[in-house]
Amino acid sequence: TKTLIPFLEKIKSQNIEIKNVVVDAGYESFLNYEYLEKNNYVSYIKTNIL
C-alpha cells in the first residue's frame, strides 16, 4: 500500500488530472482511503471481504 500515494502524486506533478481511482484489494488501507478522500478522488477499491 506504499505505492498508491506516490503514484498519484507523480501523476499530479505532471499536471495530469484524474478523478476516479480503481485499484485492487492490495491497496485497501486507512491511509489510502484518507488520502483519496482528502484529495477529492472517487475511489473504487475492491475489499478483502468475501
N, C-alpha and C positions, 0 to 999 in steps of 0.2 A: 504493500500500500504506500510505499515511499516514492513511487514513481508518478502517480497521477498529478499531484500538485506541481512538481517541477515541469512536467509535460505541458500542463495548461498554462503555466507561467511563460514558458518558452513560446507557445503559440501567441499569447497575449503580447509578448515583447516584439513579435514580428508583425504586429498590427493586424492579425487575423482575428476576426470577431466570430465567435461561435456562441450559441445559446443552449443547445442540447448536448448533453454528455451521456453516452451509452457505454457502460462497462460491465464486465462480468463480476461474479461474486468475490473474486480475489481482491477487488478494490473496495469492498464494503468495510468501512471503518468510520468511527465517530469523527475523526479528523477530516476525512474526505467529505463526509456529509456536511460538516460545519463549513469547510472551505467553499464547497459548491453553493451552499445557501448564502453565505456572506458575499459571494461574487455573482449572485443572481443567475446561476446556471439552472436549467431544468435538467434534473438528473434522472436517469433510468439505470438503476443498479440492481442486478439480479441478486437476490438474497440467498443465504445458505440454508434457509428453512425449506424443508421438503413440502 
